[in-house]
Amino acid sequence: MPDCLALIAHDTKKNDLVMLATNYRHVLARYHLIATETTGQLIETVTGLPVERMAAGAQGGELQIAARVVSGGVAGVFFLLDPVSVNPNEPDIRALLRVCTLHNVVLATNMATAELAIQAVAKRRDAYLIFNPVAGQGNPDRDLALIRQILAPQVNLHTIFTQPDVDPIDQAKAAIATIQANQTEDDTGFIIASGGDGTVSAIAGVTIDTGIPLGVIPRGTANAFSVAMGIPTDMKQACEAIAAGNTRVVDAAYCNDIPMILLAGLGFEAEMVNNANRELKNQLGTLAYVLSGAQQFFSQELFKAKIEIDGETIEFDTVAVTVANAAPATSVAAQGFGEVIPDDGLLEVTIPLPQTRLQGVNVMATLFTSALVKSQVEREDVICLRTKRLTVTTNPPQKLVVDGELWEANPIEFTCVPGGLTIFSPLLTVG
């Protein structure tokens, strides 16, 4: 459903419209409001709500609103009429009546129908879709049209586009602040992230411990979060899962102060991500990571790592330290236990200890097999740990990758946040 409401009134009905806006201010605050000049100024002054003002009615303001209806940006029109008005300068209902009928948009012409319409709107949940138009290789216009087709009939869908010069984290924070300001005891809005894993992780990180549900519509290269959480990677099915409304509580984590939804890697994992550049991913998709990983096998050097966990310290030489909150089976370096459980309140730590490159290849093959059969690796040269918190120090300092983004930090503290995320997910089935 579009996130815009239009407000118009004949002169003798302006006070009624202002009273309506005052009584239902909490509902109208969830929408972008447009109005003819004088009406908009009155509503802004009395309610404090921001209103985008069109031309005055006498100058064709209602025609500008009609054009917005045709463009698909208006959820409803509130046009309070004076049926006995003969003022030729008053706005004309005919153009709006025609376009609202053609485009199936609500048109309320008196207080009774206006209140019914607002009450119906108030029962819909607000969904803030943060949409990355440059994610993946699909057609973003077609993708967005499909999302709106499935979700707009179910929720009040507010669309926010990511921009090169705006951090999606800030966009998500603003949306969450709006949700929290407008939420009631029985109704909470939610966030939808649509893009690749970078977009999803950034937005998910902001929702940690807010209780605000997160929907994910994957449109990236690997879509690792969706795969790890059992969210459909097919866009239509992902939208239908959100529309169905079933939610699941899963863990989150922090890597120092960085939100971590999936996993972090030191050494091998970080170098693999570093080498899989955007051009390579555009050309090969997920195979870019396979190629990069294969190349990294022959260049990764051993480094010293110190792990502090539960008051104990262990030191060793390794090529990788992987700490996972959630991970798909394709994240081979995280598969020491055969699978990463996203709702057990623990982080899974996998540390291979190969002495030669051949042994390293053998270890990675074992981890891959472990993921396929979902059983823990039984090897003396692979350390597997489950813990709520740990600190890792490396020498020399290693590249760090957190949910696909490269960072520099040493030492690094990892902390699990049990039940930190609420996500929309299909109902789990027991096999």
C-alpha positions in Angstrom: 0.0 0.0 0.0 1.4 3.5 -0.9 2.5 5.6 2.1 0.7 8.9 1.1 -2.7 10.3 2.1 -4.3 13.3 0.4 -6.4 15.9 2.3 -8.8 18.4 0.6 -11.8 20.2 1.9 -14.2 22.9 0.7 -14.0 26.1 2.8 -17.0 25.3 5.0 -15.5 21.8 5.8 -11.9 22.8 6.5 -12.5 22.9 10.3 -14.1 19.4 10.1 -11.0 18.1 8.3 -8.7 19.7 10.9 -10.7 18.1 13.7 -10.4 14.7 11.9 -6.6 15.2 11.5 -6.4 16.1 15.2 -8.4 13.1 16.4 -6.4 10.7 14.3 -3.0 12.4 14.5 -1.4 9.1 15.6 -2.5 7.4 12.4 -1.8 10.2 10.0 1.7 10.6 11.5 2.6 7.2 9.9 2.0 8.7 6.4 3.3 11.3 4.0 0.5 13.9 3.8 -0.3 16.0 0.8 -3.0 18.7 0.7 -4.2 21.8 -1.2 -2.4 25.0 0.0 -4.8 26.4 2.6 -6.0 23.1 3.9 -2.4 21.9 4.3 -1.3 25.0 6.1 -4.2 24.7 8.6 -3.5 21.1 9.4 0.2 21.8 9.8 -0.5 24.7 12.2 -3.0 22.8 14.4 -1.5 19.3 14.5 2.2 19.9 13.9 2.2 17.2 11.3 4.3 17.9 8.2 2.2 18.4 5.0 3.4 18.7 1.5 1.3 21.5 0.1 0.0 21.6 -3.5 -1.4 24.6 -5.2 -4.6 26.1 -3.9 -7.9 24.5 -5.0 -8.7 27.5 -7.1 -5.4 27.0 -8.9 -5.8 23.3 -9.6 -4.4 21.8 -6.5 -6.9 18.9 -6.7 -5.6 18.1 -10.2 -2.0 17.8 -8.9 -3.3 15.3 -6.3 -5.2 13.5 -9.0 -1.9 13.1 -10.9 -0.4 11.6 -7.8 -3.2 9.1 -7.6 -2.5 8.1 -11.2 1.2 7.6 -10.5 0.3 5.1 -7.8 1.6 7.0 -4.9 -1.6 7.7 -2.9 -3.2 5.3 -0.5 -6.4 7.3 0.1 -8.0 10.7 -0.6 -10.1 12.6 2.0 -12.1 15.2 0.2 -14.7 16.7 2.5 -17.4 18.2 0.3 -19.9 21.0 0.9 -22.8 19.6 -1.2 -24.5 23.0 -1.4 -21.4 25.0 -2.3 -21.8 27.0 -5.5 -18.4 28.8 -5.2 -16.8 28.4 -8.7 -13.3 28.6 -7.0 -13.8 25.5 -4.9 -11.9 22.3 -5.8 -13.8 20.1 -8.2 -14.5 16.4 -7.1 -15.0 15.1 -10.7 -11.3 14.5 -11.6 -10.5 12.8 -8.3 -13.7 10.7 -8.5 -12.7 9.4 -11.9 -9.0 8.6 -11.1 -9.8 7.1 -7.7 -12.4 4.8 -9.3 -10.0 3.8 -12.1 -7.1 3.1 -9.8 -9.1 1.6 -6.9 -8.1 4.2 -4.4 -10.2 5.0 -1.3 -12.1 8.3 -1.7 -13.9 9.6 1.5 -16.2 12.6 0.9 -17.8 13.1 4.4 -16.9 12.6 8.1 -18.5 9.2 8.4 -16.7 7.6 5.4 -13.4 9.4 6.4 -13.5 8.0 9.9 -14.2 4.5 8.6 -11.3 4.8 6.1 -8.8 6.0 8.7 -9.9 3.2 11.2 -9.3 0.6 8.4 -5.9 2.1 7.7 -5.0 2.1 11.4 -5.5 -1.7 11.6 -2.7 -2.3 9.0 0.8 -2.8 10.2 3.5 -0.4 9.0 6.3 -2.0 7.1 9.5 0.0 6.2 11.1 -1.5 3.1 14.8 -0.5 2.8 15.5 -1.4 -0.9 18.9 -1.5 -2.4 18.3 -0.8 -6.2 21.9 -1.8 -7.2 21.9 -5.2 -5.4 22.3 -8.3 -7.6 22.0 -8.5 -11.3 18.2 -8.4 -11.7 15.9 -5.6 -12.8 15.3 -3.4 -9.7 12.1 -1.9 -11.1 10.6 -5.3 -11.8 11.8 -6.6 -8.4 10.2 -3.7 -6.5 6.9 -4.1 -8.5 6.7 -7.7 -7.4 7.4 -6.8 -3.8 4.7 -4.2 -3.8 2.2 -6.5 -5.6 2.5 -9.1 -2.9 3.0 -7.0 0.3 1.0 -3.8 -0.5 -2.4 -5.4 0.0 -1.3 -6.7 3.4 0.6 -3.8 5.0 1.2 0.0 4.9 4.4 -0.3 2.8 6.8 2.6 3.2 9.7 2.3 0.7 13.1 3.8 1.4 15.8 3.5 -1.3 19.5 3.1 -0.3 21.7 5.9 -1.7 25.5 6.0 -2.3 25.9 8.9 0.1 23.6 7.7 2.8 24.4 4.9 5.3 21.6 2.3 5.3 22.3 2.0 9.1 21.1 5.6 9.5 18.1 4.9 7.3 17.2 1.8 9.4 17.7 3.8 12.7 15.3 6.5 11.4 12.7 3.9 10.5 13.0 2.1 13.8 12.6 5.5 15.7 9.4 6.1 13.7 8.1 2.6 14.5 8.8 3.0 18.2 7.2 6.4 18.3 4.0 5.1 16.7 3.7 1.6 18.1 0.9 0.6 20.4 0.5 -2.3 22.8 -1.2 -4.4 20.1 0.7 -3.2 17.0 4.3 -3.0 16.1 5.6 -2.1 12.7 8.5 -3.9 11.1 11.5 -3.5 8.9 12.2 -5.3 5.5 15.7 -5.4 4.1 15.9 -6.1 0.3 19.4 -6.4 -1.1 22.6 -8.4 -0.7 24.1 -9.7 2.5 25.8 -6.3 3.1 22.5 -4.5 3.1 20.8 -7.2 5.1 23.5 -7.4 7.8 23.7 -3.6 8.2 19.9 -3.3 8.7 19.7 -6.4 10.8 22.4 -5.1 13.1 20.3 -2.0 14.0 17.3 -4.2 15.0 19.3 -6.2 17.6 17.4 -6.2 20.9 14.7 -3.9 19.7 12.0 -6.6 19.4 11.1 -5.1 16.0 10.7 -7.9 13.4 12.9 -8.1 10.4 11.8 -9.3 7.0 14.4 -10.3 4.4 14.0 -10.2 0.6 17.3 -11.5 -0.7 18.6 -10.0 -4.0 22.3 -10.5 -3.7 25.1 -12.8 -4.8 25.4 -15.4 -2.0 22.3 -14.5 0.2 24.1 -16.2 3.0 21.8 -14.9 5.8 18.7 -16.2 4.1 20.2 -19.6 3.4 21.4 -19.9 7.0 18.0 -18.9 8.5 15.9 -21.0 6.1 14.4 -17.9 4.4 13.5 -18.6 0.8 16.0 -17.2 -1.7 13.3 -16.9 -4.3 12.0 -13.4 -4.1 8.3 -14.2 -4.5 8.5 -16.9 -1.8 10.4 -14.6 0.5 7.7 -11.9 0.1 5.0 -14.5 0.8 6.8 -15.6 4.0 6.7 -12.0 5.3 3.0 -11.7 4.3 2.2 -14.9 6.2 3.5 -13.2 9.4 5.3 -16.1 11.1 8.3 -14.9 13.1 11.2 -16.7 14.7 13.6 -15.5 17.4 17.3 -16.1 16.7 20.6 -15.1 18.2 22.8 -12.1 17.2 26.3 -11.2 18.2 28.8 -8.4 18.5 32.4 -8.4 17.3 33.9 -5.6 19.5 31.2 -3.0 18.9 30.3 -4.3 15.4 27.0 -6.1 15.0 27.5 -9.6 13.7 24.6 -11.5 12.3 26.4 -14.3 10.5 30.1 -14.8 11.1 33.5 -13.3 11.4 36.8 -14.7 10.1 40.4 -14.1 10.7 43.1 -15.2 8.2 41.7 -17.5 5.5 38.1 -16.3 5.5 39.0 -12.6 5.5 41.5 -13.0 2.7 39.1 -15.0 0.6 36.5 -12.2 0.9 39.1 -9.6 0.2 40.1 -11.3 -3.1 36.5 -11.8 -4.3 36.0 -8.3 -5.6 32.7 -6.8 -7.0 33.7 -7.4 -10.6 34.5 -11.0 -10.0 31.2 -11.5 -8.1 29.2 -9.9 -10.9 30.9 -12.2 -13.4 30.8 -15.5 -11.4 28.2 -15.1 -8.6 28.9 -17.4 -5.7 31.6 -19.1 -7.7 33.7 -16.0 -7.1 34.2 -17.1 -3.5 35.1 -20.6 -4.5 37.8 -19.3 -6.9 39.1 -16.9 -4.3 39.2 -19.6 -1.7 41.1 -22.0 -4.0 43.7 -19.3 -4.6 44.0 -18.5 -0.9 44.8 -22.2 -0.2 48.2 -21.7 -1.8 49.1 -18.3 -0.3 47.7 -18.3 3.3 50.5 -18.3 5.9 50.3 -19.6 9.5 49.9 -17.0 12.2 49.9 -17.2 16.0 46.5 -16.9 17.7 45.6 -16.5 21.4 42.1 -17.4 22.5 40.8 -16.3 25.9 37.6 -18.2 26.8 35.9 -18.9 30.2 38.9 -17.6 32.1 41.4 -19.9 30.2 43.9 -19.0 27.5 45.1 -21.2 24.7 47.7 -20.4 22.0 48.4 -22.1 18.7 49.5 -21.6 15.1 46.7 -21.6 12.6 45.6 -20.3 9.2 42.1 -19.3 10.2 39.8 -18.5 13.2 36.1 -18.5 12.3 33.5 -17.4 14.8 29.9 -18.0 13.7 26.5 -16.9 15.0 24.8 -18.3 11.9 26.2 -19.6 8.6 25.1 -21.6 5.5 26.8 -24.9 4.7 28.8 -23.1 2.0 30.7 -21.2 4.7 33.1 -24.2 5.0 35.5 -22.7 7.5 32.6 -22.4 10.1 31.5 -26.0 9.9 33.5 -27.6 12.7 30.3 -28.9 14.3 28.7 -29.8 11.0 26.1 -27.0 11.3 25.8 -23.6 13.0 22.8 -23.4 15.2 21.3 -19.9 15.1 19.2 -20.0 18.2 21.2 -21.9 20.9 22.6 -18.8 22.6 26.2 -19.8 21.7 28.8 -18.9 19.1 30.5 -21.7 17.2 34.3 -21.4 16.8 36.3 -23.4 14.3 40.1 -23.3 14.2 42.1 -25.6 11.8 45.7 -26.4 12.8 47.3 -27.7 9.6 51.1 -28.1 9.4 51.3 -28.3 5.6 49.3 -27.0 2.7 48.3 -30.5 1.8 47.0 -31.0 5.3 45.1 -27.7 5.0 43.4 -28.9 1.9 42.5 -32.2 3.7 41.1 -30.2 6.6 38.9 -28.1 4.4 37.6 -31.1 2.6 36.7 -32.7 5.9 34.9 -29.5 7.0 33.0 -29.5 3.7 31.9 -33.2 4.3 31.0 -32.4 7.9 28.6 -29.7 6.6 27.0 -32.1 4.2 26.3 -34.8 6.8 25.8 -32.3 9.7 28.2 -34.0 12.0 31.1 -32.7 14.1 34.6 -33.0 12.7 36.6 -35.6 14.6 40.2 -34.5 14.0 43.1 -33.6 16.3 44.1 -30.8 13.9 40.7 -29.0 14.2 39.6 -27.2 17.3 35.8 -26.8 17.8 34.3 -24.7 20.6 30.9 -23.4 21.6 30.8 -20.4 23.9 28.9 -17.2 24.7 32.0 -15.0 24.7 35.7 -15.1 23.7 38.6 -12.8 22.9 41.1 -13.5 20.0 44.5 -11.9 19.6 46.7 -12.6 16.5 50.3 -12.1 15.7 51.0 -10.8 13.2 47.6 -8.9 13.1 45.3 -10.5 10.6 42.5 -9.1 8.3 39.1 -9.4 9.9 35.9 -9.9 8.0 32.5 -9.5 9.7 29.4 -10.4 7.7 31.3 -9.8 4.5 32.8 -6.4 5.5 36.6 -6.0 6.1 37.8 -4.5 9.3 41.0 -4.0 11.3 41.1 -4.9 15.0 43.4 -6.7 17.4 42.4 -8.1 19.9 38.8 -8.9 19.1 36.1 -9.7 21.6 33.1 -11.7 20.4 29.8 -11.7 22.4 26.6 -13.6 21.7 23.3 -11.9 22.1 20.8 -14.7 22.7 17.4 -14.1 21.1 18.6 -10.7 19.8 16.8 -10.9 16.5 13.2 -11.5 15.5 12.9 -12.5 11.8 10.1 -13.4 9.5 10.5 -17.0 8.5 8.5 -19.9 7.1 7.2 -22.3 9.6 9.9 -24.8 10.5 9.2 -28.4 9.6 10.5 -31.5 11.4 12.1 -33.9 9.0 
